Amino acid sequence: MEYLKRTATLITAAIMLCSAAVPAYAEENSAGAESIDYSDMSNWAFWDSGEDKEADLFIVCPTVDMGKAGNYNADITDEKTRSKFVGALNMELGIYTDTASVYSPYYRQATFPVYSLDEDEREEYMQIAYSDVRDAFLYYCDNCDESRPLILAGFSQGSDMLIRLMTELFGDEKYSGRLAAAYAIGWSLSEEQTAEYPWLKPAQGENDTGVIVMFNSEAEHIGASLMVGEDEHTYSINPLNWKTDGTPADKSLNNGACFTDYDGNITSEVPELTGAYIDEKRGTLKVPDINEADYPAAIFDEGIFHIYDYQFFYRNLQENVAARTAAFLDARDEEADGADSGEAVHSIALEAEADCAECFVGDEFIVTITVSNTGNDKLGNVTVYFEDIPAYTTETLDPEQKVQFQIKLQAWESDIESGGVINISAAADELEEPVGISLTVTVKPVENNPATGTDAPWVIVVTAGIFAAAAVISRKKHIIE
């Protein structure tokens, strides 16, 4: 998705008193700009703020610099800019501070005019912002307790920075192993991104961990926005019922919309303000019970509720941060108890991603499957089944070992009627029952495709780096040839 079609939130921050020291600069960063010295605590809006919390929060500020001085990156030596940073963060922090100690850097964020530049020119300034966030995060990781659960959070440009950070670093277990959840709200994540970087895992429910929670709020009549265009699709989860499909959540599930000021005070709270459901075409979050006149959209078209993403679902998000952190700690404690007792813990995780969400009869697409040993003991004779057909087998899978392979598929006419559901499972000698997941790819009739269809059978080709040769499976015959 082009960044030109996205925007950051505009928060007109009140002038607040805060400490503003000139940052220390060191060598150049990866974007070619002088690096900020994050060992200088004056370069942090928050550092270890909040005592006796169960987790750490690394939160990235949304866009607060309007670039009225003609600047394309924020000047973080400016006291007013720093005040706006703190104010914008305070508006969101109440969702997290019951659970986590806060870390948040000042960074040379891209100013609002950057979003009107051509993509190549725009990226120069986005990279300066990202390099600061990356440097700050790595300083945090090197100087804080790596055993503590980590929550990532952002909004709009802040969420963009988080997705960039996770894309680059979180393929490493050192970082991903600590992640309770990333709340990248007011931004988007495409299927192409998750296919290329499988450790970017969209949330699938209320308590899964190591995942990305995101959504973009809008009225029912909105068909396109700067965050998610008309022909674009983003992953999303409904913060009221924690479903990823179009299942409506009634406003009775909304535990409280909270509207905050720049000191973080809740100035008003409205229980049951609105329900919500996901638009399955674009992945946006539709909010049907909002009077648009009561919630003006600022610089956006009326009905695009970008600046209210956190506020409309404040209490539900607050509860969810606590629930995901508790789930992360419980899973870690169970694993530690098994290790301490000397008992073997046998567990396996299975993930699958298609490189497309929909296709036409005759189209080919690729499914990437990852199988992981998440226990503390070796697994024997691990077999992954694709529609009950063995697609991959290994004699052993060590703890924390992951194996990834791909299957090339061709859509059939029969998949239209079946709904395009693909069933995948994994078994091992030590497991009493297989682990199973389902993946859905929407298959459309070939006559709706401008390209010519095909009558070829659906052939599945399994490839993996550790295979001496590829296995070919005919789904039609249900045998390995």
C-alpha positions as a printed NumPy array, in Angstrom:
array([[  0.   ,   0.   ,   0.   ],
       [  1.355,   3.429,  -0.842],
       [  2.093,   5.645,   2.108],
       [  0.581,   8.523,   0.136],
       [ -2.781,   6.975,   0.815],
       [ -2.236,   7.107,   4.545],
       [ -2.102,   9.93 ,   7.031],
       [ -1.139,  10.485,  10.628],
       [ -3.478,  11.915,  13.209],
       [ -3.421,  15.653,  13.804],
       [ -3.525,  16.539,  17.466],
       [ -3.532,  20.231,  18.294],
       [ -1.744,  19.967,  21.604],
       [ -2.205,  22.559,  24.279],
       [  0.943,  24.276,  25.484],
       [  2.191,  22.272,  28.456],
       [  5.136,  22.708,  30.752],
       [  7.756,  20.015,  30.393],
       [ 11.515,  19.646,  30.547],
       [ 13.159,  20.268,  27.156],
       [ 16.881,  19.823,  26.89 ],
       [ 18.819,  19.993,  23.644],
       [ 19.44 ,  16.397,  22.53 ],
       [ 22.942,  15.067,  22.177],
       [ 23.873,  13.913,  18.672],
       [ 26.357,  11.24 ,  17.744],
       [ 27.339,   9.536,  14.514],
       [ 25.049,   9.337,  11.495],
       [ 22.173,   6.866,  11.585],
       [ 21.047,   4.561,   8.792],
       [ 19.003,   7.38 ,   7.235],
       [ 22.097,   9.546,   6.835],
       [ 21.096,  11.989,   9.57 ],
       [ 22.915,  12.588,  12.822],
       [ 21.798,  10.066,  15.422],
       [ 20.132,  11.059,  18.663],
       [ 21.899,   9.907,  21.813],
       [ 19.234,   7.959,  23.654],
       [ 21.544,   7.395,  26.61 ],
       [ 20.703,  11.034,  27.357],
       [ 17.429,  10.723,  29.29 ],
       [ 16.33 ,  14.182,  28.12 ],
       [ 15.611,  12.516,  24.76 ],
       [ 12.846,  10.431,  26.279],
       [  9.328,  11.742,  26.84 ],
       [  8.891,   8.846,  29.302],
       [ 11.495,   6.491,  30.722],
       [ 10.452,   3.764,  33.162],
       [  7.383,   5.73 ,  34.207],
       [  5.168,   3.795,  36.609],
       [  6.181,   1.452,  39.413],
       [  5.371,  -2.18 ,  40.176],
       [  3.884,  -2.958,  36.774],
       [  3.864,  -6.391,  35.175],
       [  5.136,  -5.342,  31.746],
       [  6.994,  -2.656,  29.817],
       [  5.316,  -0.411,  27.252],
       [  7.283,   1.037,  24.329],
       [  4.915,   3.579,  22.799],
       [  5.5  ,   5.788,  19.754],
       [  3.825,   9.192,  19.482],
       [  1.494,  10.012,  16.554],
       [  2.006,  13.025,  14.301],
       [  1.889,  16.281,  16.26 ],
       [  4.064,  18.574,  14.115],
       [  2.074,  20.302,  11.367],
       [  5.21 ,  21.483,   9.578],
       [  3.998,  25.077,   9.537],
       [  7.612,  26.292,   9.564],
       [  8.257,  24.413,   6.321],
       [ 10.078,  21.585,   8.087],
       [  9.652,  17.965,   7.02 ],
       [ 10.925,  16.415,  10.26 ],
       [ 10.087,  17.554,  13.771],
       [ 12.605,  19.596,  15.734],
       [ 12.7  ,  17.792,  19.07 ],
       [ 14.788,  20.538,  20.655],
       [ 11.698,  22.758,  20.487],
       [  9.781,  23.024,  23.773],
       [  6.371,  23.34 ,  22.109],
       [  7.003,  20.226,  20.021],
       [  7.996,  18.315,  23.127],
       [  4.862,  19.519,  24.91 ],
       [  2.758,  18.211,  22.045],
       [  4.548,  14.848,  22.225],
       [  3.742,  14.477,  25.916],
       [  0.162,  15.677,  25.464],
       [ -0.589,  13.313,  22.589],
       [  0.883,  10.392,  24.492],
       [ -1.058,  11.265,  27.641],
       [ -4.296,  10.974,  25.685],
       [ -3.569,   7.265,  25.095],
       [ -1.533,   6.201,  28.119],
       [ -4.441,   5.478,  30.459],
       [ -5.189,   2.382,  28.387],
       [ -1.784,   0.937,  29.263],
       [ -0.551,   2.367,  32.564],
       [ -2.464,  -0.022,  34.842],
       [ -0.417,  -2.818,  33.277],
       [  2.914,  -1.415,  32.107],
       [  5.775,   0.953,  32.84 ],
       [  6.127,   3.497,  30.047],
       [  9.039,   4.155,  27.679],
       [  8.576,   6.641,  24.855],
       [ 11.249,   8.518,  22.884],
       [ 11.181,  11.922,  21.324],
       [ 11.874,  11.3  ,  17.642],
       [ 12.13 ,  13.394,  14.514],
       [  8.76 ,  12.354,  13.228],
       [  7.67 ,  13.246,   9.725],
       [  5.527,  16.373,   9.703],
       [  2.113,  16.443,   8.087],
       [  3.202,  17.975,   4.729],
       [  5.418,  14.923,   4.134],
       [  2.292,  12.908,   3.325],
       [  1.648,  15.049,   0.242],
       [  5.075,  14.324,  -1.275],
       [  5.833,  11.709,  -3.911],
       [  6.633,   8.347,  -2.386],
       [ 10.377,   8.408,  -3.09 ],
       [ 10.786,  11.897,  -1.688],
       [  8.518,  11.18 ,   1.259],
       [ 10.439,   8.106,   2.318],
       [ 13.603,  10.127,   2.97 ],
       [ 11.862,  11.897,   5.867],
       [ 10.039,   8.781,   7.067],
       [ 13.39 ,   7.016,   7.304],
       [ 14.791,   9.745,   9.558],
       [ 11.799,   9.239,  11.853],
       [ 12.124,   5.461,  11.756],
       [ 15.872,   5.474,  12.42 ],
       [ 15.251,   7.449,  15.614],
       [ 12.554,   5.017,  16.761],
       [ 14.791,   2.061,  15.959],
       [ 17.752,   3.559,  17.849],
       [ 15.55 ,   4.297,  20.846],
       [ 14.063,   0.796,  20.893],
       [ 17.463,  -0.869,  20.692],
       [ 18.743,   1.351,  23.518],
       [ 15.723,   0.333,  25.596],
       [ 16.338,  -3.363,  24.863],
       [ 20.025,  -3.121,  25.769],
       [ 19.42 ,  -1.308,  29.049],
       [ 16.243,  -2.791,  30.52 ],
       [ 15.17 ,  -6.147,  31.917],
       [ 14.754,  -8.421,  28.907],
       [ 12.751, -10.928,  30.958],
       [  9.784,  -8.553,  31.265],
       [  6.823,  -8.834,  28.881],
       [  6.825,  -6.154,  26.199],
       [  3.826,  -4.224,  24.887],
       [  4.283,  -2.109,  21.766],
       [  1.823,   0.688,  21.116],
       [  1.298,   3.497,  18.664],
       [ -1.268,   5.437,  16.754],
       [ -1.223,   6.555,  13.111],
       [  2.409,   7.504,  12.285],
       [  3.398,   5.888,  15.576],
       [  1.828,   2.629,  14.393],
       [  3.625,   2.924,  11.047],
       [  6.894,   3.138,  12.988],
       [  5.983,   0.017,  14.971],
       [  5.215,  -2.029,  11.86 ],
       [  8.558,  -0.965,  10.361],
       [ 10.311,  -1.903,  13.605],
       [  8.661,  -5.317,  13.793],
       [  9.312,  -5.979,  10.107],
       [ 13.034,  -5.42 ,  10.569],
       [ 13.695,  -6.874,  14.035],
       [ 10.956,  -9.22 ,  15.208],
       [ 11.973, -12.17 ,  13.082],
       [ 14.502, -12.549,  15.922],
       [ 13.194, -14.498,  18.928],
       [ 15.136, -12.113,  21.173],
       [ 12.45 ,  -9.529,  20.487],
       [  9.395, -11.505,  19.412],
       [  9.709, -13.858,  22.388],
       [  8.971, -10.963,  24.753],
       [  6.   ,  -9.568,  22.862],
       [  2.684,  -9.7  ,  24.683],
       [  1.041,  -7.685,  21.886],
       [  1.53 ,  -4.719,  19.565],
       [ -1.315,  -2.187,  19.398],
       [ -0.719,  -0.59 ,  15.989],
       [ -4.037,   1.251,  15.846],
       [ -4.973,   3.697,  13.095],
       [ -2.694,   2.074,  10.54 ],
       [ -2.88 ,  -0.84 ,   8.125],
       [ -1.199,  -4.161,   7.451],
       [ -1.548,  -5.97 ,   4.141],
       [ -1.572,  -9.641,   3.238],
       [  1.542,  -9.039,   1.123],
       [  3.403,  -7.826,   4.212],
       [  2.447, -10.803,   6.364],
       [  3.317, -13.214,   3.542],
       [  6.793, -11.7  ,   3.22 ],
       [  7.297, -11.323,   6.981],
       [  5.398, -14.174,   8.654],
       [  6.331, -13.006,  12.152],
       [  3.898, -10.107,  11.612],
       [  0.888, -11.893,  13.071],
       [ -2.49 , -10.14 ,  13.085],
       [ -4.543, -10.788,  16.23 ],
       [ -7.161, -13.503,  15.819],
       [ -8.903, -13.345,  19.185],
       [ -9.07 , -11.737,  22.603],
       [ -6.146, -13.435,  24.32 ],
       [ -3.62 , -14.486,  21.677],
       [ -0.161, -13.064,  22.277],
       [  2.745, -11.977,  20.115],
       [  0.189, -10.456,  17.746],
       [ -0.719,  -7.106,  16.183],
       [ -3.983,  -5.431,  17.197],
       [ -5.213,  -2.86 ,  14.685],
       [ -8.345,  -1.25 ,  13.275],
       [ -9.509,   1.943,  11.525],
       [-12.871,   3.426,  12.574],
       [-15.287,   4.886,  10.04 ],
       [-18.998,   5.361,   9.326],
       [-20.891,   2.802,   7.278],
       [-21.09 ,   4.995,   4.174],
       [-17.321,   5.5  ,   3.884],
       [-15.831,   3.569,   0.959],
       [-12.277,   4.901,   1.019],
       [ -9.964,   6.835,   3.294],
       [ -6.378,   7.972,   3.415],
       [ -5.606,   5.021,   5.692],
       [ -7.354,   2.329,   3.62 ],
       [ -8.193,   3.065,  -0.003],
       [-11.184,   1.82 ,  -1.975],
       [ -9.329,  -1.129,  -3.492],
       [ -7.111,  -1.871,  -0.505],
       [ -7.502,  -4.329,   2.354],
       [ -6.03 ,  -4.334,   5.822],
       [ -6.05 ,  -6.804,   8.652],
       [ -8.31 ,  -5.726,  11.474],
       [ -9.899,  -6.963,  14.674],
       [-13.114,  -5.766,  16.297],
       [-12.286,  -4.377,  19.776],
       [-15.776,  -5.193,  21.056],
       [-16.15 ,  -8.891,  20.206],
       [-12.513,  -9.596,  19.207],
       [-13.519, -11.199,  15.926],
       [-11.828, -10.683,  12.57 ],
       [-14.872, -11.253,  10.367],
       [-18.006,  -9.214,   9.797],
       [-19.838, -10.435,  12.912],
       [-21.587,  -7.356,  14.359],
       [-20.899,  -6.367,  17.964],
       [-23.786,  -4.587,  19.656],
       [-23.07 ,  -1.328,  21.472],
       [-23.956,  -3.067,  24.74 ],
       [-20.492,  -4.663,  24.471],
       [-18.833,  -1.236,  24.508],
       [-17.674,  -0.822,  28.107],
       [-16.929,   2.842,  27.777],
       [-15.816,   5.429,  25.259],
       [-13.493,   7.838,  27.079],
       [-12.444,  11.261,  25.893],
       [ -9.213,  12.554,  27.367],
       [ -7.291,  15.807,  27.608],
       [ -3.58 ,  16.47 ,  27.184],
       [ -2.911,  15.685,  30.839],
       [ -4.46 ,  12.238,  30.364],
       [ -7.6  ,  13.067,  32.359],
       [-10.865,  11.499,  31.226],
       [-13.09 ,  14.508,  30.605],
       [-16.151,  12.447,  29.679],
       [-17.091,   8.778,  29.498],
       [-19.962,   7.31 ,  27.49 ],
       [-20.834,   3.635,  28.07 ],
       [-22.36 ,   1.813,  25.1  ],
       [-21.545,   4.651,  22.694],
       [-21.423,   2.486,  19.577],
       [-21.307,  -1.03 ,  18.274],
       [-18.936,  -2.085,  15.506],
       [-18.37 ,  -4.586,  12.725],
       [-15.597,  -5.224,  10.22 ],
       [-16.081,  -4.375,   6.569],
       [-14.869,  -7.62 ,   5.027],
       [-14.044,  -5.949,   1.707],
       [-11.555,  -3.391,   3.062],
       [-10.981,  -4.579,   6.623],
       [-12.04 ,  -1.283,   8.182],
       [-14.082,  -1.031,  11.388],
       [-17.585,   0.273,  10.795],
       [-19.197,   2.139,  13.712],
       [-22.946,   2.362,  13.012],
       [-24.218,   4.264,  16.062],
       [-22.223,   7.503,  15.831],
       [-23.758,  10.873,  15.019],
       [-21.119,  12.367,  12.74 ],
       [-21.982,  15.916,  13.761],
       [-21.054,  15.098,  17.362],
       [-17.629,  13.782,  16.348],
       [-16.153,  15.984,  13.619],
       [-13.441,  14.349,  11.55 ],
       [-11.041,  17.339,  11.594],
       [ -9.05 ,  17.244,   8.327],
       [-10.777,  14.077,   7.097],
       [-14.106,  13.639,   5.346],
       [-17.015,  13.445,   7.749],
       [-17.46 ,   9.867,   8.883],
       [-13.761,   9.021,   8.971],
       [-13.235,   8.677,  12.73 ],
       [ -9.468,   8.237,  12.658],
       [ -8.813,  10.603,  15.56 ],
       [-11.303,   8.71 ,  17.762],
       [ -9.898,   5.184,  17.291],
       [ -8.645,   4.975,  20.867],
       [-11.421,   7.038,  22.444],
       [-14.42 ,   5.115,  21.071],
       [-13.166,   1.806,  22.509],
       [-11.08 ,   3.023,  25.455],
       [-12.314,   0.694,  28.22 ],
       [-12.358,  -2.396,  26.011],
       [ -8.782,  -1.73 ,  24.941],
       [ -7.743,  -1.098,  28.541],
       [ -9.182,  -4.451,  29.603],
       [ -7.625,  -6.198,  26.628],
       [ -4.115,  -4.936,  27.383],
       [ -4.415,  -6.476,  30.848],
       [ -5.901,  -9.714,  29.477],
       [ -3.219, -10.277,  26.83 ],
       [ -0.442,  -9.506,  29.304],
       [ -1.941, -11.968,  31.793],
       [ -2.209, -14.62 ,  29.072],
       [  1.436, -14.06 ,  28.133],
       [  2.568, -14.385,  31.762],
       [  0.421, -17.489,  32.351],
       [  1.883, -19.233,  29.288],
       [  5.409, -18.365,  30.353],
       [  4.776, -19.568,  33.907],
       [  3.392, -22.88 ,  32.656],
       [  6.448, -23.375,  30.488],
       [  8.753, -22.496,  33.386],
       [  6.892, -24.838,  35.758],
       [  7.337, -27.693,  33.329],
       [ 11.028, -26.956,  32.964],
       [ 11.543, -26.585,  36.741],
       [  9.8  , -29.865,  37.491],
       [ 11.879, -31.669,  34.916],
       [  8.697, -32.711,  33.152],
       [  8.662, -32.72 ,  29.39 ],
       [  6.241, -30.246,  27.833],
       [  5.154, -31.248,  24.352],
       [  3.556, -28.538,  22.298],
       [  3.376, -27.624,  18.649],
       [  2.201, -24.471,  16.868],
       [  0.953, -24.263,  13.308],
       [  0.531, -21.159,  11.164],
       [ -0.566, -20.683,   7.568],
       [ -0.778, -17.649,   5.29 ],
       [ -1.958, -17.404,   1.674],
       [ -0.4  , -14.836,  -0.637],
       [ -3.872, -13.728,  -1.653],
       [ -7.222, -13.387,   0.1  ],
       [ -9.26 , -14.092,  -3.036],
       [ -8.717, -15.42 ,  -6.542],
       [-10.526, -16.757,  -9.596],
       [-10.969, -20.349, -10.704],
       [ -7.761, -21.367, -12.444],
       [ -5.57 , -18.886, -10.543],
       [ -2.488, -20.135,  -8.75 ],
       [ -1.554, -18.966,  -5.277],
       [  0.908, -19.972,  -2.584],
       [  0.253, -21.013,   1.   ],
       [  3.156, -20.603,   3.434],
       [  3.01 , -23.009,   6.396],
       [  5.112, -22.725,   9.55 ],
       [  5.33 , -25.499,  12.135],
       [  7.074, -24.762,  15.46 ],
       [  8.021, -26.785,  18.521],
       [  6.771, -24.575,  21.36 ],
       [  7.437, -27.068,  24.165],
       [ 10.602, -27.856,  26.091],
       [ 11.213, -31.345,  24.703],
       [ 11.982, -32.815,  21.315],
       [  9.099, -33.97 ,  19.107],
       [  9.361, -37.086,  16.961],
       [  7.858, -37.916,  13.576],
       [  6.264, -34.534,  13.045],
       [  3.901, -34.595,  10.075],
       [  1.967, -31.702,   8.57 ],
       [ -1.201, -32.674,   6.711],
       [ -2.827, -30.646,   3.973],
       [ -6.465, -31.743,   3.621],
       [ -5.502, -35.054,   5.293],
       [ -2.613, -35.578,   2.874],
       [  0.906, -35.691,   4.371],
       [  2.666, -32.614,   3.006],
       [  5.767, -32.493,   5.199],
       [  7.462, -34.916,   7.609],
       [ 10.543, -34.685,   9.788],
       [ 11.94 , -37.276,  12.188],
       [ 12.572, -34.726,  14.944],
       [ 11.755, -31.128,  15.766],
       [ 13.785, -29.558,  18.568],
       [ 12.406, -27.059,  21.105],
       [ 12.027, -23.563,  19.592],
       [ 12.811, -24.974,  16.147],
       [ 10.66 , -23.709,  13.286],
       [ 10.269, -25.139,   9.803],
       [  8.586, -23.257,   6.997],
       [  7.536, -24.548,   3.594],
       [  5.214, -23.518,   0.782],
       [  2.459, -25.161,  -1.201],
       [  1.44 , -23.923,  -4.64 ],
       [ -2.284, -24.324,  -5.34 ],
       [ -4.638, -23.803,  -8.249],
       [ -8.239, -22.871,  -7.496],
       [-11.017, -25.23 ,  -8.56 ],
       [-14.631, -24.618,  -9.506],
       [-15.694, -26.727,  -6.512],
       [-13.944, -24.323,  -4.169],
       [-16.56 , -21.674,  -4.885],
       [-19.241, -23.833,  -3.298],
       [-17.03 , -25.08 ,  -0.467],
       [-16.033, -21.552,   0.493],
       [-12.339, -22.034,  -0.234],
       [-11.6  , -23.445,   3.22 ],
       [ -8.208, -25.133,   3.49 ],
       [ -7.687, -27.455,   6.465],
       [ -4.153, -27.981,   7.761],
       [ -3.049, -30.072,  10.741],
       [  0.123, -31.271,  12.406],
       [  0.788, -34.41 ,  14.451],
       [  3.713, -35.839,  16.399],
       [  4.388, -39.027,  18.336],
       [  4.222, -37.217,  21.669],
       [  0.923, -35.421,  21.052],
       [ -2.353, -37.069,  21.941],
       [ -4.25 , -35.16 ,  19.266],
       [ -3.207, -33.285,  16.118],
       [ -3.189, -29.499,  16.063],
       [ -5.436, -28.13 ,  13.333],
       [ -6.079, -24.756,  11.698],
       [ -8.159, -23.538,   8.754],
       [ -7.344, -20.988,   6.095],
       [ -9.928, -19.421,   3.789],
       [ -9.268, -18.13 ,   0.28 ],
       [-12.294, -16.726,  -1.534],
       [-12.597, -18.301,  -5.001],
       [-14.649, -16.488,  -7.654],
       [-16.087, -17.845, -10.922],
       [-13.746, -17.801, -13.894],
       [-16.225, -15.812, -15.963],
       [-15.668, -12.887, -13.584],
       [-11.972, -12.981, -14.39 ],
       [-10.774, -10.864, -17.326],
       [ -8.057, -13.467, -17.879],
       [ -8.786, -16.899, -19.373],
       [ -9.521, -19.701, -16.893],
       [ -8.096, -23.217, -16.937],
       [ -9.4  , -26.73 , -16.621],
       [ -6.191, -28.029, -15.092],
       [ -6.538, -30.009, -11.853],
       [ -5.571, -28.43 ,  -8.554],
       [ -2.003, -29.574,  -8.055],
       [ -0.146, -28.932,  -4.83 ],
       [  3.615, -28.639,  -5.001],
       [  5.382, -28.737,  -1.636],
       [  8.819, -27.177,  -1.432],
       [ 11.163, -26.661,   1.495],
       [ 14.828, -25.912,   1.817],
       [ 15.508, -29.098,   3.754],
       [ 13.872, -31.36 ,   1.173],
       [ 16.077, -33.255,  -1.197],
       [ 13.242, -33.064,  -3.739],
       [  9.777, -31.585,  -3.98 ],
       [  6.74 , -33.72 ,  -3.239],
       [  3.777, -33.479,  -5.59 ],
       [  0.319, -34.1  ,  -4.209],
       [ -2.773, -34.563,  -6.342],
       [ -5.699, -33.39 ,  -4.293],
       [ -8.004, -35.101,  -6.76 ],
       [ -6.536, -38.564,  -6.1  ],
       [ -5.63 , -37.901,  -2.446],
       [ -2.344, -39.771,  -2.832],
       [  1.294, -38.881,  -2.937],
       [  2.602, -39.654,  -6.386]])
